[in-house]
Amino acid sequence: MLGEHPSQDFGTAPDTKSKLVAGQGRRCAVHHVQEQGLSQRRACRLVNQPRGTQRYQATQREDEDALTRAVVELASQCGRYTWDRVKGGRLSS
């Protein structure tokens, strides 16, 4: 079965638990293997990449930049502030 032997698992280094390739690197590896003629399903299995992760398209909300600035400003003013207090406090209005 795939992944049982370290040489078959491209996600980890042999004889260790550390990762060789992660995130965008795996996506690139899947695309490269697909260019060699393998299906996306088989390429993902070979690289040990979930197909859902491979197909994921990141989206950015329109107000995300403003929200990030507001959170950073609040954090700089208040120091240690838990997310529950930020969410329930000044930013939720």
Rosetta constraint file for C-alpha pairs under 8 A:
AtomPair CA 2 CA 8 HARMONIC 6.22 0.50
AtomPair CA 2 CA 9 HARMONIC 7.12 0.50
AtomPair CA 2 CA 45 HARMONIC 7.73 0.50
AtomPair CA 2 CA 46 HARMONIC 7.38 0.50
AtomPair CA 3 CA 8 HARMONIC 5.38 0.50
AtomPair CA 3 CA 9 HARMONIC 4.74 0.50
AtomPair CA 3 CA 48 HARMONIC 7.68 0.50
AtomPair CA 4 CA 8 HARMONIC 7.13 0.50
AtomPair CA 4 CA 9 HARMONIC 7.58 0.50
AtomPair CA 5 CA 9 HARMONIC 6.84 0.50
AtomPair CA 6 CA 10 HARMONIC 7.86 0.50
AtomPair CA 6 CA 12 HARMONIC 7.14 0.50
AtomPair CA 6 CA 13 HARMONIC 7.09 0.50
AtomPair CA 6 CA 14 HARMONIC 5.06 0.50
AtomPair CA 6 CA 15 HARMONIC 7.18 0.50
AtomPair CA 7 CA 14 HARMONIC 6.45 0.50
AtomPair CA 8 CA 46 HARMONIC 7.70 0.50
AtomPair CA 9 CA 46 HARMONIC 7.41 0.50
AtomPair CA 9 CA 47 HARMONIC 6.80 0.50
AtomPair CA 9 CA 48 HARMONIC 6.67 0.50
AtomPair CA 10 CA 20 HARMONIC 7.21 0.50
AtomPair CA 10 CA 21 HARMONIC 7.27 0.50
AtomPair CA 10 CA 46 HARMONIC 7.54 0.50
AtomPair CA 10 CA 47 HARMONIC 5.43 0.50
AtomPair CA 10 CA 48 HARMONIC 6.83 0.50
AtomPair CA 11 CA 19 HARMONIC 5.53 0.50
AtomPair CA 11 CA 20 HARMONIC 5.75 0.50
AtomPair CA 11 CA 21 HARMONIC 5.60 0.50
AtomPair CA 11 CA 22 HARMONIC 6.98 0.50
AtomPair CA 11 CA 47 HARMONIC 6.73 0.50
AtomPair CA 11 CA 48 HARMONIC 6.39 0.50
AtomPair CA 12 CA 16 HARMONIC 7.13 0.50
AtomPair CA 12 CA 17 HARMONIC 6.10 0.50
AtomPair CA 12 CA 18 HARMONIC 5.62 0.50
AtomPair CA 12 CA 19 HARMONIC 4.29 0.50
AtomPair CA 12 CA 20 HARMONIC 5.35 0.50
AtomPair CA 12 CA 21 HARMONIC 7.42 0.50
AtomPair CA 13 CA 17 HARMONIC 6.63 0.50
AtomPair CA 13 CA 18 HARMONIC 5.89 0.50
AtomPair CA 13 CA 19 HARMONIC 5.97 0.50
AtomPair CA 13 CA 20 HARMONIC 5.69 0.50
AtomPair CA 21 CA 25 HARMONIC 5.61 0.50
AtomPair CA 21 CA 26 HARMONIC 6.04 0.50
AtomPair CA 22 CA 26 HARMONIC 5.55 0.50
AtomPair CA 23 CA 27 HARMONIC 6.66 0.50
AtomPair CA 24 CA 28 HARMONIC 6.23 0.50
AtomPair CA 25 CA 29 HARMONIC 6.15 0.50
AtomPair CA 26 CA 30 HARMONIC 6.13 0.50
AtomPair CA 26 CA 47 HARMONIC 6.77 0.50
AtomPair CA 26 CA 49 HARMONIC 6.71 0.50
AtomPair CA 27 CA 31 HARMONIC 6.30 0.50
AtomPair CA 27 CA 49 HARMONIC 7.81 0.50
AtomPair CA 27 CA 54 HARMONIC 6.03 0.50
AtomPair CA 28 CA 32 HARMONIC 6.11 0.50
AtomPair CA 29 CA 33 HARMONIC 6.18 0.50
AtomPair CA 29 CA 47 HARMONIC 7.08 0.50
AtomPair CA 30 CA 34 HARMONIC 6.08 0.50
AtomPair CA 30 CA 40 HARMONIC 7.21 0.50
AtomPair CA 30 CA 43 HARMONIC 5.37 0.50
AtomPair CA 30 CA 44 HARMONIC 5.89 0.50
AtomPair CA 30 CA 47 HARMONIC 6.62 0.50
AtomPair CA 30 CA 49 HARMONIC 7.97 0.50
AtomPair CA 31 CA 35 HARMONIC 6.24 0.50
AtomPair CA 31 CA 43 HARMONIC 7.96 0.50
AtomPair CA 32 CA 36 HARMONIC 6.71 0.50
AtomPair CA 33 CA 37 HARMONIC 7.01 0.50
AtomPair CA 33 CA 38 HARMONIC 6.21 0.50
AtomPair CA 33 CA 43 HARMONIC 5.84 0.50
AtomPair CA 34 CA 38 HARMONIC 4.75 0.50
AtomPair CA 34 CA 39 HARMONIC 5.91 0.50
AtomPair CA 34 CA 40 HARMONIC 6.20 0.50
AtomPair CA 34 CA 43 HARMONIC 6.22 0.50
AtomPair CA 38 CA 42 HARMONIC 6.29 0.50
AtomPair CA 38 CA 43 HARMONIC 5.97 0.50
AtomPair CA 39 CA 43 HARMONIC 6.01 0.50
AtomPair CA 40 CA 44 HARMONIC 5.95 0.50
AtomPair CA 40 CA 51 HARMONIC 7.71 0.50
AtomPair CA 41 CA 45 HARMONIC 6.31 0.50
AtomPair CA 41 CA 51 HARMONIC 6.84 0.50
AtomPair CA 42 CA 46 HARMONIC 6.07 0.50
AtomPair CA 43 CA 47 HARMONIC 6.25 0.50
AtomPair CA 44 CA 48 HARMONIC 5.75 0.50
AtomPair CA 44 CA 49 HARMONIC 4.78 0.50
AtomPair CA 44 CA 50 HARMONIC 6.26 0.50
AtomPair CA 44 CA 51 HARMONIC 6.11 0.50
AtomPair CA 44 CA 54 HARMONIC 7.62 0.50
AtomPair CA 45 CA 49 HARMONIC 6.21 0.50
AtomPair CA 45 CA 50 HARMONIC 7.40 0.50
AtomPair CA 49 CA 53 HARMONIC 7.01 0.50
AtomPair CA 49 CA 54 HARMONIC 6.86 0.50
AtomPair CA 50 CA 54 HARMONIC 6.37 0.50
AtomPair CA 51 CA 55 HARMONIC 6.12 0.50
AtomPair CA 52 CA 56 HARMONIC 6.05 0.50
AtomPair CA 60 CA 64 HARMONIC 6.77 0.50
AtomPair CA 63 CA 67 HARMONIC 6.15 0.50
AtomPair CA 64 CA 68 HARMONIC 6.04 0.50
AtomPair CA 65 CA 69 HARMONIC 6.23 0.50
AtomPair CA 66 CA 70 HARMONIC 6.20 0.50
AtomPair CA 67 CA 71 HARMONIC 6.19 0.50
AtomPair CA 68 CA 72 HARMONIC 6.15 0.50
AtomPair CA 69 CA 73 HARMONIC 6.06 0.50
AtomPair CA 70 CA 74 HARMONIC 6.09 0.50
AtomPair CA 70 CA 91 HARMONIC 7.54 0.50
AtomPair CA 71 CA 75 HARMONIC 6.01 0.50
AtomPair CA 71 CA 86 HARMONIC 7.77 0.50
AtomPair CA 71 CA 91 HARMONIC 7.78 0.50
AtomPair CA 72 CA 76 HARMONIC 6.10 0.50
AtomPair CA 73 CA 77 HARMONIC 6.28 0.50
AtomPair CA 74 CA 78 HARMONIC 6.03 0.50
AtomPair CA 74 CA 86 HARMONIC 7.97 0.50
AtomPair CA 75 CA 79 HARMONIC 5.33 0.50
AtomPair CA 75 CA 80 HARMONIC 7.01 0.50
AtomPair CA 75 CA 81 HARMONIC 6.56 0.50
AtomPair CA 81 CA 85 HARMONIC 6.62 0.50
AtomPair CA 81 CA 86 HARMONIC 6.85 0.50
AtomPair CA 82 CA 86 HARMONIC 6.41 0.50
AtomPair CA 83 CA 87 HARMONIC 5.90 0.50
AtomPair CA 84 CA 88 HARMONIC 5.84 0.50
AtomPair CA 84 CA 89 HARMONIC 8.00 0.50
AtomPair CA 85 CA 89 HARMONIC 5.36 0.50
AtomPair CA 86 CA 90 HARMONIC 6.39 0.50
AtomPair CA 86 CA 91 HARMONIC 6.08 0.50
AtomPair CA 86 CA 92 HARMONIC 7.73 0.50
AtomPair CA 87 CA 91 HARMONIC 5.92 0.50
AtomPair CA 87 CA 92 HARMONIC 5.62 0.50
AtomPair CA 88 CA 92 HARMONIC 5.91 0.50
AtomPair CA 89 CA 93 HARMONIC 7.65 0.50
